């Protein structure tokens, strides 16, 4: 298992070490419009888009990583505005956007933090 990392050229990377909590979620969504007719018949319009997401649950993060992650969310990713690379637990580089509006990192004991982050893989 490789260290998890966010990185982008021109910025200091954020490394999470091996703080990933299992199971790892990799949801995939087919974007469709689903409606019913007045007669109750289901109508589906396929928009032809498939979206892959990664939900990261990270525990035991230090105060330093906490501060780095806050800076990354506000100044580098700027929410979902900017793409960056996410190196996953297998060492694979994924071009992603951070799609969570809010960064919530509760402190749970002794200066350690936890966070849940949802990334959308850019295709």
KEROPA-477774 format. One record per residue: residue number from 1; x, y, z of N, C-alpha, C in turn. Coordinates in steps of 0.02 Angstrom, whole numbers, padded with zeros to 5 digits. Example, Ala and Ser with C-alpha at 12.3 -4.5 7.8 and 13.67 -1.06 7.14 Angstrom:
<sites>
    nr      n.u      n.v      n.w     ca.u     ca.v     ca.w      c.u      c.v      c.w
     1    00660   -00284    00390    00615   -00225    00390    00660   -00165    00390
     2    00642   -00112    00354    00684   -00053    00357    00645    00002    00394
</sites>
This chain:
<sites>
    nr      n.u      n.v      n.w     ca.u     ca.v     ca.w      c.u      c.v      c.w
     1    00042   -00059    00000    00000    00000    00000    00044    00062    00000
     2    00032    00107   -00047    00071    00169   -00053    00041    00225   -00011
     3    00081    00276    00002    00056    00335    00038    00008    00373   -00007
     4   -00046    00398    00022   -00095    00437   -00014   -00070    00509   -00016
     5   -00078    00542   -00074   -00051    00609   -00082   -00094    00650   -00130
     6   -00100    00715   -00115   -00127    00764   -00162   -00068    00804   -00188
     7   -00065    00815   -00254   -00009    00853   -00281   -00030    00892   -00343
     8    00003    00948   -00354   -00008    00990   -00412    00056    01030   -00423
     9    00076    01035   -00486    00137    01072   -00502    00134    01143   -00475
    10    00187    01164   -00442    00191    01231   -00414    00168    01237   -00342
    11    00143    01181   -00313    00118    01182   -00244    00150    01126   -00205
    12    00156    01136   -00140    00182    01082   -00097    00130    01028   -00091
    13    00149    00964   -00099    00101    00910   -00094    00077    00900   -00022
    14    00019    00869   -00015   -00006    00849    00050   -00004    00773    00052
    15    00034    00745    00099    00041    00672    00105    00004    00649    00167
    16   -00038    00598    00158   -00079    00572    00212   -00051    00509    00244
    17    00004    00483    00218    00031    00421    00244   -00018    00364    00234
    18   -00025    00324    00285   -00069    00265    00280   -00129    00273    00326
    19   -00160    00331    00324   -00216    00346    00369   -00284    00328    00339
    20   -00285    00298    00279   -00348    00280    00247   -00384    00226    00285
    21   -00449    00236    00296   -00490    00186    00330   -00525    00143    00278
    22   -00523    00079    00287   -00556    00033    00242   -00626    00017    00267
    23   -00674   -00002    00225   -00666   -00015    00153   -00660    00050    00113
    24   -00626    00046    00056   -00619    00102    00011   -00679    00102   -00036
    25   -00711    00160   -00042   -00770    00165   -00086   -00750    00193   -00153
    26   -00777    00164   -00207   -00764    00187   -00275   -00830    00189   -00314
    27   -00878    00232   -00293   -00942    00232   -00327   -00938    00259   -00399
    28   -00982    00235   -00440   -00988    00257   -00510   -01061    00273   -00522
    29   -01074    00327   -00557   -01142    00351   -00569   -01152    00363   -00643
    30   -01206    00336   -00671   -01225    00350   -00740   -01275    00408   -00736
    31   -01259    00463   -00768   -01301    00523   -00765   -01360    00515   -00813
    32   -01420    00515   -00784   -01481    00507   -00822   -01535    00553   -00793
    33   -01583    00571   -00835   -01642    00606   -00812   -01698    00555   -00809
    34   -01728    00548   -00750   -01781    00498   -00740   -01845    00533   -00719
    35   -01899    00522   -00756   -01964    00553   -00742   -02019    00502   -00755
    36   -02079    00517   -00732   -02138    00476   -00746   -02188    00516   -00786
    37   -02223    00482   -00831   -02276    00514   -00869   -02338    00519   -00824
    38   -02389    00555   -00849   -02451    00560   -00811   -02483    00492   -00801
    39   -02470    00445   -00846   -02496    00378   -00840   -02454    00332   -00797
    40   -02400    00359   -00768   -02358    00320   -00723   -02302    00282   -00757
    41   -02294    00291   -00822   -02241    00256   -00859   -02174    00290   -00847
    42   -02122    00251   -00836   -02055    00277   -00823   -02023    00298   -00889
    43   -01996    00359   -00890   -01958    00383   -00947   -01887    00399   -00924
    44   -01838    00375   -00962   -01768    00385   -00944   -01732    00415   -01004
    45   -01697    00470   -00992   -01655    00501   -01043   -01582    00492   -01021
    46   -01545    00454   -01060   -01475    00442   -01043   -01433    00499   -01071
    47   -01397    00534   -01027   -01356    00591   -01049   -01287    00570   -01072
    48   -01272    00505   -01068   -01209    00480   -01095   -01148    00495   -01053
    49   -01158    00512   -00991   -01102    00531   -00948   -01098    00481   -00890
    50   -01039    00455   -00877   -01027    00414   -00818   -00976    00449   -00774
    51   -00992    00455   -00710   -00949    00490   -00663   -00922    00440   -00612
    52   -00857    00442   -00602   -00825    00400   -00551   -00801    00444   -00494
    53   -00815    00421   -00434   -00796    00460   -00375   -00754    00417   -00328
    54   -00716    00451   -00286   -00679    00419   -00232   -00697    00454   -00168
    55   -00720    00416   -00120   -00735    00443   -00053   -00679    00420   -00007
    56   -00641    00468    00018   -00586    00453    00062   -00606    00466    00134
    57   -00595    00418    00177   -00604    00426    00249   -00535    00418    00280
    58   -00510    00473    00307   -00442    00474    00334   -00444    00489    00409
    59   -00408    00449    00447   -00407    00456    00519   -00336    00466    00544
    60   -00330    00497    00603   -00265    00505    00635   -00220    00556    00603
    61   -00249    00606    00570   -00209    00657    00538   -00181    00706    00589
    62   -00120    00727    00580   -00087    00773    00626   -00113    00844    00615
    63   -00097    00888    00662   -00115    00959    00656   -00082    00990    00594
    64   -00022    00968    00577    00013    00994    00518   -00025    00975    00455
    65   -00045    00912    00449   -00083    00890    00390   -00151    00926    00389
    66   -00181    00936    00447   -00244    00973    00453   -00236    01043    00422
    67   -00183    01079    00441   -00171    01146    00415   -00157    01144    00339
    68   -00117    01096    00317   -00101    01089    00246   -00164    01074    00205
    69   -00207    01032    00231   -00269    01013    00196   -00317    01072    00191
    70   -00321    01113    00243   -00363    01173    00240   -00338    01220    00186
    71   -00272    01230    00182   -00243    01272    00130   -00256    01243    00061
    72   -00248    01177    00054   -00259    01143   -00010   -00331    01154   -00034
    73   -00379    01145    00012   -00450    01152   -00005   -00467    01223   -00027
    74   -00440    01274    00008   -00459    01343   -00007   -00416    01375   -00061
    75   -00351    01358   -00066   -00306    01394   -00111   -00285    01355   -00173
    76   -00283    01289   -00170   -00259    01250   -00227   -00318    01221   -00266
    77   -00358    01180   -00233   -00416    01151   -00267   -00471    01203   -00275
    78   -00476    01249   -00228   -00528    01300   -00226   -00596    01267   -00235
    79   -00611    01222   -00187   -00672    01182   -00193   -00664    01136   -00253
    80   -00711    01139   -00300   -00709    01096   -00359   -00681    01132   -00420
    81   -00655    01193   -00412   -00635    01234   -00469   -00574    01206   -00505
    82   -00523    01183   -00469   -00460    01163   -00501   -00446    01088   -00496
    83   -00419    01061   -00549   -00399    00991   -00551   -00331    00984   -00517
    84   -00319    00925   -00489   -00254    00908   -00461   -00247    00832   -00462
    85   -00189    00807   -00443   -00177    00735   -00443   -00185    00707   -00373
    86   -00218    00650   -00371   -00227    00611   -00310   -00191    00545   -00322
    87   -00138    00532   -00285   -00103    00468   -00288   -00136    00422   -00237
    88   -00167    00368   -00261   -00207    00326   -00217   -00164    00273   -00181
    89   -00198    00232   -00143   -00165    00181   -00101   -00128    00128   -00142
    90   -00143    00124   -00207   -00108    00077   -00251   -00050    00110   -00288
    91   -00039    00175   -00276    00014    00211   -00310   -00007    00239   -00378
    92   -00071    00234   -00395   -00097    00259   -00459   -00112    00333   -00454
    93   -00093    00371   -00505   -00108    00443   -00508   -00175    00453   -00542
    94   -00219    00491   -00510   -00285    00505   -00536   -00295    00581   -00540
    95   -00315    00606   -00598   -00332    00677   -00605   -00402    00685   -00577
    96   -00410    00730   -00527   -00473    00735   -00490   -00492    00808   -00478
    97   -00555    00815   -00456   -00580    00878   -00428   -00609    00862   -00359
    98   -00602    00908   -00312   -00627    00900   -00245   -00699    00927   -00245
    99   -00749    00885   -00239   -00817    00908   -00249   -00856    00923   -00185
   100   -00823    00918   -00127   -00856    00938   -00065   -00851    01014   -00056
   101   -00907    01045   -00040   -00906    01117   -00028   -00875    01133    00040
   102   -00888    01091    00089   -00867    01103    00157   -00812    01055    00177
   103   -00761    01081    00210   -00708    01039    00238   -00720    01036    00313
   104   -00739    00978    00337   -00751    00967    00408   -00702    00916    00434
   105   -00659    00938    00480   -00608    00893    00508   -00611    00895    00584
   106   -00655    00854    00613   -00660    00855    00686   -00596    00827    00719
   107   -00578    00860    00775   -00523    00835    00816   -00552    00784    00863
   108   -00524    00723    00863   -00555    00672    00904   -00515    00651    00965
   109   -00450    00659    00966   -00411    00650    01028   -00339    00670    01016
   110   -00310    00699    01068   -00239    00714    01068   -00212    00749    01007
   111   -00249    00797    00978   -00224    00834    00920   -00226    00795    00856
   112   -00265    00741    00853   -00274    00702    00791   -00342    00719    00761
   113   -00344    00720    00695   -00403    00740    00658   -00426    00685    00611
   114   -00490    00687    00593   -00517    00642    00543   -00553    00684    00490
   115   -00559    00656    00431   -00592    00693    00377   -00622    00643    00327
   116   -00676    00663    00295   -00705    00627    00239   -00704    00674    00180
   117   -00676    00652    00124   -00668    00693    00064   -00697    00654    00005
   118   -00735    00689   -00038   -00759    00658   -00099   -00725    00690   -00159
   119   -00692    00648   -00198   -00657    00670   -00258   -00693    00642   -00319
   120   -00696    00682   -00372   -00725    00657   -00435   -00668    00650   -00485
   121   -00662    00591   -00515   -00609    00577   -00562   -00625    00611   -00629
   122   -00578    00650   -00654   -00587    00686   -00717   -00571    00639   -00775
   123   -00618    00633   -00820   -00607    00589   -00878   -00598    00628   -00942
</sites>
